[in-house]
């Protein structure tokens, strides 16, 4: 159990490509995606925060629910809200639509935490994975400044802070197919997830 790091789940998406359905409550392999993420987080973090502007569906879980402080539709607003509300020096962030996030991959990312590091982020052939990453409390000031300027891309912060990148070859030792980064945006993605699960 990591006492210096909060687990934060971001559930702020508009679900426009999913016919308005709450993606995090969709079932993959008979289990809700949110339950899959929450169960992994319970093994790792004493404090769990959910960032959502629709708290009602999540009242059954034992976690802290917070809402965005800025009105923009951006993952950065969720990261900002999590950083603002956390009580620990660090937080690990995950999106609510990642059904295959793996505990051992998160542990590899958490192992990169160090006093001189502000962000620990996976880097794959597709680029940074900023919604499966660790951010320190020091990032809050930078996130606030960006949002005040309406600069909504998370990775803009990376140029101003001390970043530790976790390379793909290290990530694949824990998650060979990098399934932790697979997220569900459409009904087609859901069908693909069911197919992937059947092959695991």
Secondary structure as GFF3:
##gff-version 3
##sequence-region A 1 200
A	DSSP	beta_strand	5	10	.	.	.	ID=ss1
A	DSSP	three_ten_helix	16	18	.	.	.	ID=ss2
A	DSSP	three_ten_helix	23	25	.	.	.	ID=ss3
A	DSSP	beta_strand	27	28	.	.	.	ID=ss4
A	DSSP	beta_strand	31	32	.	.	.	ID=ss5
A	DSSP	alpha_helix	33	44	.	.	.	ID=ss6
A	DSSP	beta_strand	48	51	.	.	.	ID=ss7
A	DSSP	three_ten_helix	55	58	.	.	.	ID=ss8
A	DSSP	beta_strand	64	66	.	.	.	ID=ss9
A	DSSP	alpha_helix	75	85	.	.	.	ID=ss10
A	DSSP	beta_strand	90	95	.	.	.	ID=ss11
A	DSSP	alpha_helix	103	110	.	.	.	ID=ss12
A	DSSP	beta_strand	119	124	.	.	.	ID=ss13
A	DSSP	beta_strand	127	136	.	.	.	ID=ss14
A	DSSP	alpha_helix	139	148	.	.	.	ID=ss15
A	DSSP	three_ten_helix	154	159	.	.	.	ID=ss16
A	DSSP	beta_strand	163	167	.	.	.	ID=ss17
A	DSSP	alpha_helix	168	174	.	.	.	ID=ss18
A	DSSP	three_ten_helix	179	181	.	.	.	ID=ss19
A	DSSP	alpha_helix	187	199	.	.	.	ID=ss20
###
